[in-house]
């Protein structure tokens, strides 16, 4: 393995422990320092933090590698029991983060515009209505992508395996996902259509999230019946959700779009692709950090815990916090 790829590998794996610790810290702070104004939104924060921990472990265990060439996108898991299905499932799992974000932003929108619907989040039937389409779409995407990838006997596979050996000093025989957009006869329309279909779904999800965020902001600004304190609380919560949307957009959605779409037009970014795993491994760590820094109850709660530990480093740490207003 060359020094460059060794550094990329070390940086990617070094984010595992801090990422898990930060998400566990957020879960602890949410359970101990959430105020009444946050309501059941605290449970959505716990769900998101728990899923971030799952992504961190999944990314560490599977250790994906990506390659691009003009007209070709390749992904493989540096994992002893890799398969094409596992590689595709790994990619889909990162896309599911936006499904959780839609639930976050929908909750915030209803709190302001349709508060009578908030109780639906306590209904198992409503939760299943939210989860079922996500499962169906994810399964369809996985099957669609599996149906268009190049076969194991493809000359492109031999070429990419040789590139992997050159860069990492070892061979991987299984788990290769190769989208070959160009053939000798021109564009592979099936592979191109599959890639664009995934892009359209991703753009639609981001559009829904941004639209709901804009509508929520407008209703908070126009709701003159809200007290100054309540308006401030809702704006802080909306800001936290927007940051949680921006982080995976930059770390996952944009790299994914560049890696899978630019090769269609013959303009891949090899260096960007081969280092995009760093961003994917870091985003589950930045999410909890952003929430803690943006939401005053958790920020103050953490500062209070640190101050009390400094005052009494060997004694128990009390979690009673009186100064936890937004």
Short mmCIF file of the C-alpha atoms (twelve columns), coordinates in Angstrom:
data_MODEL
# 
_entry.id   MODEL 
# 
loop_
_atom_site.group_PDB 
_atom_site.id 
_atom_site.type_symbol 
_atom_site.label_atom_id 
_atom_site.label_alt_id 
_atom_site.label_comp_id 
_atom_site.label_asym_id 
_atom_site.label_seq_id 
_atom_site.Cartn_x 
_atom_site.Cartn_y 
_atom_site.Cartn_z 
_atom_site.pdbx_PDB_model_num 
ATOM 1   C CA . UNK A 1   0.000   0.000   0.000   1 
ATOM 2   C CA . UNK A 2   1.389   3.416   -0.959  1 
ATOM 3   C CA . UNK A 3   1.810   6.098   1.701   1 
ATOM 4   C CA . UNK A 4   -1.109  8.134   0.345   1 
ATOM 5   C CA . UNK A 5   -3.653  5.307   0.564   1 
ATOM 6   C CA . UNK A 6   -2.264  4.241   3.923   1 
ATOM 7   C CA . UNK A 7   -2.899  7.751   5.260   1 
ATOM 8   C CA . UNK A 8   -6.449  7.715   3.850   1 
ATOM 9   C CA . UNK A 9   -7.054  4.339   5.492   1 
ATOM 10  C CA . UNK A 10  -5.686  5.502   8.855   1 
ATOM 11  C CA . UNK A 11  -7.736  8.720   8.864   1 
ATOM 12  C CA . UNK A 12  -10.900 6.807   7.944   1 
ATOM 13  C CA . UNK A 13  -10.478 4.255   10.725  1 
ATOM 14  C CA . UNK A 14  -9.301  6.808   13.297  1 
ATOM 15  C CA . UNK A 15  -12.734 8.470   13.249  1 
ATOM 16  C CA . UNK A 16  -14.515 5.378   14.593  1 
ATOM 17  C CA . UNK A 17  -13.932 5.787   18.335  1 
ATOM 18  C CA . UNK A 18  -14.516 9.591   18.441  1 
ATOM 19  C CA . UNK A 19  -17.661 9.156   16.332  1 
ATOM 20  C CA . UNK A 20  -19.165 6.498   18.596  1 
ATOM 21  C CA . UNK A 21  -18.230 8.455   21.734  1 
ATOM 22  C CA . UNK A 22  -19.759 11.702  20.439  1 
ATOM 23  C CA . UNK A 23  -23.028 9.991   19.518  1 
ATOM 24  C CA . UNK A 24  -23.198 8.224   22.875  1 
ATOM 25  C CA . UNK A 25  -22.509 11.583  24.537  1 
ATOM 26  C CA . UNK A 26  -25.359 13.182  22.589  1 
ATOM 27  C CA . UNK A 27  -27.738 10.388  23.610  1 
ATOM 28  C CA . UNK A 28  -26.731 10.907  27.252  1 
ATOM 29  C CA . UNK A 29  -27.191 14.675  27.024  1 
ATOM 30  C CA . UNK A 30  -30.570 14.302  25.329  1 
ATOM 31  C CA . UNK A 31  -31.794 11.957  28.048  1 
ATOM 32  C CA . UNK A 32  -30.494 14.121  30.914  1 
ATOM 33  C CA . UNK A 33  -30.812 17.719  29.796  1 
ATOM 34  C CA . UNK A 34  -33.741 17.953  27.376  1 
ATOM 35  C CA . UNK A 35  -36.275 20.587  28.349  1 
ATOM 36  C CA . UNK A 36  -40.042 20.351  27.990  1 
ATOM 37  C CA . UNK A 37  -39.994 22.643  24.931  1 
ATOM 38  C CA . UNK A 38  -38.067 20.008  22.963  1 
ATOM 39  C CA . UNK A 39  -40.888 17.532  23.461  1 
ATOM 40  C CA . UNK A 40  -40.777 14.165  21.707  1 
ATOM 41  C CA . UNK A 41  -38.204 15.588  19.291  1 
ATOM 42  C CA . UNK A 42  -35.662 14.236  21.780  1 
ATOM 43  C CA . UNK A 43  -36.551 10.716  20.660  1 
ATOM 44  C CA . UNK A 44  -35.850 11.593  17.038  1 
ATOM 45  C CA . UNK A 45  -32.438 12.892  18.105  1 
ATOM 46  C CA . UNK A 46  -31.758 9.594   19.879  1 
ATOM 47  C CA . UNK A 47  -32.861 7.630   16.797  1 
ATOM 48  C CA . UNK A 48  -30.560 9.677   14.553  1 
ATOM 49  C CA . UNK A 49  -27.602 9.324   16.925  1 
ATOM 50  C CA . UNK A 50  -28.193 5.565   17.195  1 
ATOM 51  C CA . UNK A 51  -28.297 5.242   13.418  1 
ATOM 52  C CA . UNK A 52  -25.074 7.256   13.165  1 
ATOM 53  C CA . UNK A 53  -23.410 4.722   15.472  1 
ATOM 54  C CA . UNK A 54  -24.675 1.938   13.215  1 
ATOM 55  C CA . UNK A 55  -23.212 3.699   10.152  1 
ATOM 56  C CA . UNK A 56  -19.850 4.209   11.855  1 
ATOM 57  C CA . UNK A 57  -19.570 0.515   12.736  1 
ATOM 58  C CA . UNK A 58  -20.841 -0.548  9.305   1 
ATOM 59  C CA . UNK A 59  -18.335 1.675   7.512   1 
ATOM 60  C CA . UNK A 60  -15.461 0.452   9.711   1 
ATOM 61  C CA . UNK A 61  -16.277 -3.249  9.296   1 
ATOM 62  C CA . UNK A 62  -16.986 -3.138  5.546   1 
ATOM 63  C CA . UNK A 63  -14.209 -0.606  4.738   1 
ATOM 64  C CA . UNK A 64  -15.452 0.389   1.243   1 
ATOM 65  C CA . UNK A 65  -13.122 1.479   -1.533  1 
ATOM 66  C CA . UNK A 66  -14.148 3.483   -4.615  1 
ATOM 67  C CA . UNK A 67  -12.556 3.900   -8.034  1 
ATOM 68  C CA . UNK A 68  -13.545 5.877   -11.114 1 
ATOM 69  C CA . UNK A 69  -12.384 5.827   -14.690 1 
ATOM 70  C CA . UNK A 70  -13.856 7.545   -17.747 1 
ATOM 71  C CA . UNK A 71  -17.213 5.846   -18.195 1 
ATOM 72  C CA . UNK A 72  -16.755 3.533   -15.191 1 
ATOM 73  C CA . UNK A 73  -17.614 3.619   -11.483 1 
ATOM 74  C CA . UNK A 74  -16.359 0.880   -9.149  1 
ATOM 75  C CA . UNK A 75  -17.068 0.113   -5.499  1 
ATOM 76  C CA . UNK A 76  -15.855 -2.796  -3.385  1 
ATOM 77  C CA . UNK A 77  -15.805 -3.749  0.278   1 
ATOM 78  C CA . UNK A 78  -12.383 -4.475  1.772   1 
ATOM 79  C CA . UNK A 79  -14.064 -7.201  3.788   1 
ATOM 80  C CA . UNK A 80  -13.308 -10.968 3.916   1 
ATOM 81  C CA . UNK A 81  -16.925 -11.952 3.230   1 
ATOM 82  C CA . UNK A 82  -17.777 -9.261  0.697   1 
ATOM 83  C CA . UNK A 83  -20.408 -9.626  -2.003  1 
ATOM 84  C CA . UNK A 84  -22.072 -7.358  -4.519  1 
ATOM 85  C CA . UNK A 85  -25.247 -7.361  -2.430  1 
ATOM 86  C CA . UNK A 86  -23.382 -6.212  0.683   1 
ATOM 87  C CA . UNK A 87  -21.640 -3.456  -1.289  1 
ATOM 88  C CA . UNK A 88  -24.982 -2.160  -2.563  1 
ATOM 89  C CA . UNK A 89  -26.628 -2.438  0.853   1 
ATOM 90  C CA . UNK A 90  -23.761 -0.424  2.363   1 
ATOM 91  C CA . UNK A 91  -24.395 2.380   -0.152  1 
ATOM 92  C CA . UNK A 92  -28.153 2.344   0.475   1 
ATOM 93  C CA . UNK A 93  -27.688 2.486   4.260   1 
ATOM 94  C CA . UNK A 94  -25.970 5.870   3.936   1 
ATOM 95  C CA . UNK A 95  -28.823 7.149   1.775   1 
ATOM 96  C CA . UNK A 96  -31.292 6.206   4.523   1 
ATOM 97  C CA . UNK A 97  -29.939 9.049   6.655   1 
ATOM 98  C CA . UNK A 98  -32.036 11.416  4.569   1 
ATOM 99  C CA . UNK A 99  -35.183 9.419   5.257   1 
ATOM 100 C CA . UNK A 100 -34.606 10.048  8.967   1 
ATOM 101 C CA . UNK A 101 -33.935 13.726  8.227   1 
ATOM 102 C CA . UNK A 102 -37.260 14.023  6.402   1 
ATOM 103 C CA . UNK A 103 -38.941 12.685  9.537   1 
ATOM 104 C CA . UNK A 104 -37.048 15.272  11.628  1 
ATOM 105 C CA . UNK A 105 -38.029 18.197  9.461   1 
ATOM 106 C CA . UNK A 106 -41.622 16.976  9.051   1 
ATOM 107 C CA . UNK A 107 -41.920 16.872  12.830  1 
ATOM 108 C CA . UNK A 108 -40.620 20.431  13.129  1 
ATOM 109 C CA . UNK A 109 -43.018 21.609  10.421  1 
ATOM 110 C CA . UNK A 110 -46.034 20.035  12.109  1 
ATOM 111 C CA . UNK A 111 -45.066 21.423  15.526  1 
ATOM 112 C CA . UNK A 112 -45.533 24.909  14.104  1 
ATOM 113 C CA . UNK A 113 -48.130 24.520  11.354  1 
ATOM 114 C CA . UNK A 114 -50.180 21.453  12.358  1 
ATOM 115 C CA . UNK A 115 -49.507 20.706  16.042  1 
ATOM 116 C CA . UNK A 116 -52.571 18.442  16.256  1 
ATOM 117 C CA . UNK A 117 -50.719 15.905  14.084  1 
ATOM 118 C CA . UNK A 118 -47.765 15.509  16.426  1 
ATOM 119 C CA . UNK A 119 -49.521 12.715  18.288  1 
ATOM 120 C CA . UNK A 120 -49.308 10.634  15.104  1 
ATOM 121 C CA . UNK A 121 -45.619 10.052  15.830  1 
ATOM 122 C CA . UNK A 122 -46.738 8.000   18.838  1 
ATOM 123 C CA . UNK A 123 -48.856 5.742   16.610  1 
ATOM 124 C CA . UNK A 124 -47.177 2.486   15.455  1 
ATOM 125 C CA . UNK A 125 -49.382 2.503   12.355  1 
ATOM 126 C CA . UNK A 126 -48.173 5.969   11.344  1 
ATOM 127 C CA . UNK A 127 -44.560 4.996   12.000  1 
ATOM 128 C CA . UNK A 128 -45.029 1.976   9.748   1 
ATOM 129 C CA . UNK A 129 -46.445 4.269   7.034   1 
ATOM 130 C CA . UNK A 130 -43.231 6.269   7.219   1 
ATOM 131 C CA . UNK A 131 -40.933 3.246   7.336   1 
ATOM 132 C CA . UNK A 132 -42.620 1.047   4.699   1 
ATOM 133 C CA . UNK A 133 -41.968 3.335   1.665   1 
ATOM 134 C CA . UNK A 134 -38.339 3.750   2.746   1 
ATOM 135 C CA . UNK A 135 -37.842 -0.026  2.919   1 
ATOM 136 C CA . UNK A 136 -39.578 -0.589  -0.425  1 
ATOM 137 C CA . UNK A 137 -37.631 2.147   -2.251  1 
ATOM 138 C CA . UNK A 138 -34.328 0.978   -0.734  1 
ATOM 139 C CA . UNK A 139 -35.007 -2.610  -1.793  1 
ATOM 140 C CA . UNK A 140 -35.978 -1.537  -5.304  1 
ATOM 141 C CA . UNK A 141 -32.839 0.589   -5.639  1 
ATOM 142 C CA . UNK A 142 -30.656 -2.288  -4.483  1 
ATOM 143 C CA . UNK A 143 -32.247 -4.728  -6.937  1 
ATOM 144 C CA . UNK A 144 -32.120 -2.162  -9.762  1 
ATOM 145 C CA . UNK A 145 -28.429 -1.446  -9.264  1 
ATOM 146 C CA . UNK A 146 -27.604 -5.140  -8.923  1 
ATOM 147 C CA . UNK A 147 -29.319 -5.858  -12.224 1 
ATOM 148 C CA . UNK A 148 -27.166 -3.399  -14.200 1 
ATOM 149 C CA . UNK A 149 -23.684 -3.952  -12.758 1 
ATOM 150 C CA . UNK A 150 -21.077 -5.610  -14.940 1 
ATOM 151 C CA . UNK A 151 -20.638 -9.402  -14.593 1 
ATOM 152 C CA . UNK A 152 -17.693 -10.909 -12.725 1 
ATOM 153 C CA . UNK A 153 -16.088 -12.019 -15.989 1 
ATOM 154 C CA . UNK A 154 -16.036 -8.459  -17.332 1 
ATOM 155 C CA . UNK A 155 -12.650 -7.189  -18.623 1 
ATOM 156 C CA . UNK A 156 -13.310 -4.015  -16.625 1 
ATOM 157 C CA . UNK A 157 -13.308 -6.067  -13.422 1 
ATOM 158 C CA . UNK A 158 -9.880  -7.478  -14.200 1 
ATOM 159 C CA . UNK A 159 -8.645  -3.959  -14.881 1 
ATOM 160 C CA . UNK A 160 -9.989  -2.545  -11.619 1 
ATOM 161 C CA . UNK A 161 -8.707  -5.492  -9.601  1 
ATOM 162 C CA . UNK A 162 -5.269  -4.826  -11.039 1 
ATOM 163 C CA . UNK A 163 -5.594  -1.176  -10.012 1 
ATOM 164 C CA . UNK A 164 -6.590  -2.252  -6.493  1 
ATOM 165 C CA . UNK A 165 -3.534  -4.540  -6.246  1 
ATOM 166 C CA . UNK A 166 -1.285  -1.705  -7.393  1 
ATOM 167 C CA . UNK A 167 -2.646  0.719   -4.814  1 
ATOM 168 C CA . UNK A 168 -3.221  -1.516  -1.800  1 
ATOM 169 C CA . UNK A 169 -0.849  -4.426  -2.396  1 
ATOM 170 C CA . UNK A 170 -3.488  -7.153  -2.180  1 
ATOM 171 C CA . UNK A 171 -6.328  -8.607  -4.225  1 
ATOM 172 C CA . UNK A 172 -10.074 -8.715  -3.659  1 
ATOM 173 C CA . UNK A 173 -11.987 -11.256 -5.678  1 
ATOM 174 C CA . UNK A 174 -15.552 -10.749 -4.422  1 
ATOM 175 C CA . UNK A 175 -17.915 -7.867  -3.770  1 
ATOM 176 C CA . UNK A 176 -17.127 -5.712  -6.791  1 
ATOM 177 C CA . UNK A 177 -19.856 -3.364  -8.010  1 
ATOM 178 C CA . UNK A 178 -18.942 -1.982  -11.408 1 
ATOM 179 C CA . UNK A 179 -21.159 0.366   -13.404 1 
ATOM 180 C CA . UNK A 180 -19.895 0.434   -16.964 1 
ATOM 181 C CA . UNK A 181 -21.563 3.400   -18.652 1 
ATOM 182 C CA . UNK A 182 -19.706 3.104   -21.939 1 
ATOM 183 C CA . UNK A 183 -19.399 0.097   -24.205 1 
ATOM 184 C CA . UNK A 184 -17.952 -0.407  -27.648 1 
ATOM 185 C CA . UNK A 185 -21.393 0.312   -29.078 1 
ATOM 186 C CA . UNK A 186 -21.796 3.601   -27.207 1 
ATOM 187 C CA . UNK A 187 -23.600 4.406   -23.973 1 
ATOM 188 C CA . UNK A 188 -24.902 1.577   -21.820 1 
ATOM 189 C CA . UNK A 189 -28.352 3.104   -21.503 1 
ATOM 190 C CA . UNK A 190 -29.511 0.696   -18.792 1 
ATOM 191 C CA . UNK A 191 -26.589 1.521   -16.487 1 
ATOM 192 C CA . UNK A 192 -26.863 5.248   -17.240 1 
ATOM 193 C CA . UNK A 193 -30.613 5.200   -16.550 1 
ATOM 194 C CA . UNK A 194 -30.101 3.394   -13.240 1 
ATOM 195 C CA . UNK A 195 -27.491 5.934   -12.116 1 
ATOM 196 C CA . UNK A 196 -29.686 8.870   -13.120 1 
ATOM 197 C CA . UNK A 197 -32.721 7.294   -11.401 1 
ATOM 198 C CA . UNK A 198 -30.763 7.139   -8.127  1 
ATOM 199 C CA . UNK A 199 -29.676 10.762  -8.663  1 
ATOM 200 C CA . UNK A 200 -33.280 11.856  -9.234  1 
ATOM 201 C CA . UNK A 201 -34.413 10.155  -6.023  1 
ATOM 202 C CA . UNK A 202 -31.592 11.821  -4.107  1 
ATOM 203 C CA . UNK A 203 -32.386 15.250  -5.555  1 
ATOM 204 C CA . UNK A 204 -36.077 14.737  -4.743  1 
ATOM 205 C CA . UNK A 205 -35.261 13.896  -1.117  1 
ATOM 206 C CA . UNK A 206 -33.024 16.946  -0.733  1 
ATOM 207 C CA . UNK A 207 -35.709 19.128  -2.363  1 
ATOM 208 C CA . UNK A 208 -38.354 17.879  0.079   1 
ATOM 209 C CA . UNK A 209 -36.080 18.545  3.058   1 
ATOM 210 C CA . UNK A 210 -35.199 22.065  1.892   1 
ATOM 211 C CA . UNK A 211 -38.849 22.867  1.095   1 
ATOM 212 C CA . UNK A 212 -40.062 21.708  4.496   1 
ATOM 213 C CA . UNK A 213 -37.283 23.673  6.199   1 
ATOM 214 C CA . UNK A 214 -38.223 26.832  4.280   1 
ATOM 215 C CA . UNK A 215 -41.922 26.372  5.093   1 
ATOM 216 C CA . UNK A 216 -41.117 25.795  8.754   1 
ATOM 217 C CA . UNK A 217 -39.000 28.947  8.880   1 
ATOM 218 C CA . UNK A 218 -41.777 30.956  7.243   1 
ATOM 219 C CA . UNK A 219 -44.416 29.713  9.669   1 
ATOM 220 C CA . UNK A 220 -42.196 30.365  12.687  1 
ATOM 221 C CA . UNK A 221 -41.555 33.909  11.473  1 
ATOM 222 C CA . UNK A 222 -45.244 34.530  10.745  1 
ATOM 223 C CA . UNK A 223 -46.642 32.925  13.923  1 
ATOM 224 C CA . UNK A 224 -47.241 36.093  15.969  1 
ATOM 225 C CA . UNK A 225 -48.997 34.067  18.670  1 
ATOM 226 C CA . UNK A 226 -45.677 32.474  19.655  1 
ATOM 227 C CA . UNK A 227 -43.859 33.975  22.593  1 
ATOM 228 C CA . UNK A 228 -40.311 35.235  22.116  1 
ATOM 229 C CA . UNK A 229 -38.940 32.280  24.061  1 
ATOM 230 C CA . UNK A 230 -40.921 29.700  22.046  1 
ATOM 231 C CA . UNK A 231 -39.913 31.331  18.768  1 
ATOM 232 C CA . UNK A 232 -36.263 31.219  19.817  1 
ATOM 233 C CA . UNK A 233 -36.564 27.561  20.810  1 
ATOM 234 C CA . UNK A 234 -38.176 26.599  17.494  1 
ATOM 235 C CA . UNK A 235 -35.571 28.513  15.502  1 
ATOM 236 C CA . UNK A 236 -32.766 26.776  17.387  1 
ATOM 237 C CA . UNK A 237 -34.312 23.371  16.731  1 
ATOM 238 C CA . UNK A 238 -34.798 24.190  13.055  1 
ATOM 239 C CA . UNK A 239 -31.193 25.368  12.800  1 
ATOM 240 C CA . UNK A 240 -29.996 22.082  14.300  1 
ATOM 241 C CA . UNK A 241 -32.039 20.068  11.786  1 
ATOM 242 C CA . UNK A 242 -30.745 22.195  8.896   1 
ATOM 243 C CA . UNK A 243 -27.145 21.573  9.962   1 
ATOM 244 C CA . UNK A 244 -27.916 17.852  10.240  1 
ATOM 245 C CA . UNK A 245 -29.154 18.088  6.652   1 
ATOM 246 C CA . UNK A 246 -26.155 20.050  5.392   1 
ATOM 247 C CA . UNK A 247 -23.517 17.669  6.822   1 
ATOM 248 C CA . UNK A 248 -24.623 14.499  4.975   1 
ATOM 249 C CA . UNK A 249 -25.328 16.591  1.896   1 
ATOM 250 C CA . UNK A 250 -21.679 17.659  1.770   1 
ATOM 251 C CA . UNK A 251 -20.129 14.419  3.066   1 
ATOM 252 C CA . UNK A 252 -22.332 11.818  1.352   1 
ATOM 253 C CA . UNK A 253 -24.739 13.141  -1.282  1 
ATOM 254 C CA . UNK A 254 -22.314 15.357  -3.220  1 
ATOM 255 C CA . UNK A 255 -19.461 12.796  -3.237  1 
ATOM 256 C CA . UNK A 256 -21.902 10.077  -4.297  1 
ATOM 257 C CA . UNK A 257 -23.219 12.242  -7.127  1 
ATOM 258 C CA . UNK A 258 -19.696 13.084  -8.328  1 
ATOM 259 C CA . UNK A 259 -18.489 9.492   -8.076  1 
ATOM 260 C CA . UNK A 260 -21.379 7.878   -9.922  1 
ATOM 261 C CA . UNK A 261 -22.485 10.582  -12.347 1 
ATOM 262 C CA . UNK A 262 -19.383 12.420  -13.581 1 
ATOM 263 C CA . UNK A 263 -17.878 9.253   -15.148 1 
ATOM 264 C CA . UNK A 264 -20.943 9.095   -17.421 1 
ATOM 265 C CA . UNK A 265 -19.719 12.285  -19.082 1 
ATOM 266 C CA . UNK A 266 -16.081 11.201  -19.153 1 
ATOM 267 C CA . UNK A 267 -14.862 13.554  -16.434 1 
ATOM 268 C CA . UNK A 268 -14.170 11.487  -13.292 1 
ATOM 269 C CA . UNK A 269 -12.345 12.854  -10.264 1 
ATOM 270 C CA . UNK A 270 -10.083 9.967   -9.145  1 
ATOM 271 C CA . UNK A 271 -8.436  11.725  -6.197  1 
ATOM 272 C CA . UNK A 272 -11.769 13.047  -4.935  1 
ATOM 273 C CA . UNK A 273 -13.344 9.591   -5.250  1 
ATOM 274 C CA . UNK A 274 -10.545 7.752   -3.491  1 
ATOM 275 C CA . UNK A 275 -10.665 10.135  -0.529  1 
ATOM 276 C CA . UNK A 276 -14.476 10.419  -0.318  1 
ATOM 277 C CA . UNK A 277 -14.485 7.558   2.183   1 
ATOM 278 C CA . UNK A 278 -12.947 9.965   4.701   1 
ATOM 279 C CA . UNK A 279 -15.917 12.321  4.449   1 
ATOM 280 C CA . UNK A 280 -18.376 9.415   4.698   1 
ATOM 281 C CA . UNK A 281 -16.662 8.169   7.856   1 
ATOM 282 C CA . UNK A 282 -16.558 11.633  9.432   1 
ATOM 283 C CA . UNK A 283 -20.123 12.787  8.884   1 
ATOM 284 C CA . UNK A 284 -21.650 10.576  11.641  1 
ATOM 285 C CA . UNK A 285 -19.165 12.212  14.024  1 
ATOM 286 C CA . UNK A 286 -19.909 15.788  12.988  1 
ATOM 287 C CA . UNK A 287 -23.675 15.344  13.342  1 
ATOM 288 C CA . UNK A 288 -23.758 14.972  17.146  1 
ATOM 289 C CA . UNK A 289 -21.090 17.625  17.566  1 
ATOM 290 C CA . UNK A 290 -23.205 20.110  15.615  1 
ATOM 291 C CA . UNK A 291 -26.331 19.325  17.661  1 
ATOM 292 C CA . UNK A 292 -24.475 19.714  20.956  1 
ATOM 293 C CA . UNK A 293 -22.953 23.036  19.907  1 
ATOM 294 C CA . UNK A 294 -26.190 24.479  18.466  1 
ATOM 295 C CA . UNK A 295 -28.667 23.447  21.167  1 
ATOM 296 C CA . UNK A 296 -28.105 25.357  24.380  1 
ATOM 297 C CA . UNK A 297 -29.477 22.792  26.876  1 
ATOM 298 C CA . UNK A 298 -26.966 20.193  25.707  1 
ATOM 299 C CA . UNK A 299 -24.124 22.679  25.363  1 
ATOM 300 C CA . UNK A 300 -24.715 24.049  28.851  1 
ATOM 301 C CA . UNK A 301 -25.256 20.568  30.259  1 
ATOM 302 C CA . UNK A 302 -21.923 19.384  28.867  1 
ATOM 303 C CA . UNK A 303 -20.115 22.471  30.169  1 
ATOM 304 C CA . UNK A 304 -21.650 21.975  33.600  1 
ATOM 305 C CA . UNK A 305 -20.568 18.343  33.690  1 
ATOM 306 C CA . UNK A 306 -17.016 19.313  32.746  1 
ATOM 307 C CA . UNK A 307 -16.870 22.082  35.365  1 
ATOM 308 C CA . UNK A 308 -18.179 19.803  38.106  1 
ATOM 309 C CA . UNK A 309 -15.695 17.104  37.125  1 
ATOM 310 C CA . UNK A 310 -12.854 19.623  37.401  1 
ATOM 311 C CA . UNK A 311 -14.074 20.636  40.844  1 
ATOM 312 C CA . UNK A 312 -14.522 17.025  41.997  1 
ATOM 313 C CA . UNK A 313 -12.589 14.703  39.634  1 
ATOM 314 C CA . UNK A 314 -12.970 11.589  41.809  1 
ATOM 315 C CA . UNK A 315 -16.545 12.060  42.950  1 
ATOM 316 C CA . UNK A 316 -19.829 11.337  41.175  1 
ATOM 317 C CA . UNK A 317 -20.989 13.799  38.584  1 
ATOM 318 C CA . UNK A 318 -24.422 15.263  39.181  1 
ATOM 319 C CA . UNK A 319 -26.606 15.793  36.148  1 
ATOM 320 C CA . UNK A 320 -28.932 18.352  37.720  1 
ATOM 321 C CA . UNK A 321 -28.620 21.459  35.612  1 
ATOM 322 C CA . UNK A 322 -30.546 24.612  36.279  1 
ATOM 323 C CA . UNK A 323 -29.076 26.764  33.520  1 
ATOM 324 C CA . UNK A 324 -30.333 24.988  30.412  1 
ATOM 325 C CA . UNK A 325 -32.397 27.571  28.599  1 
ATOM 326 C CA . UNK A 326 -32.083 28.282  24.913  1 
# 
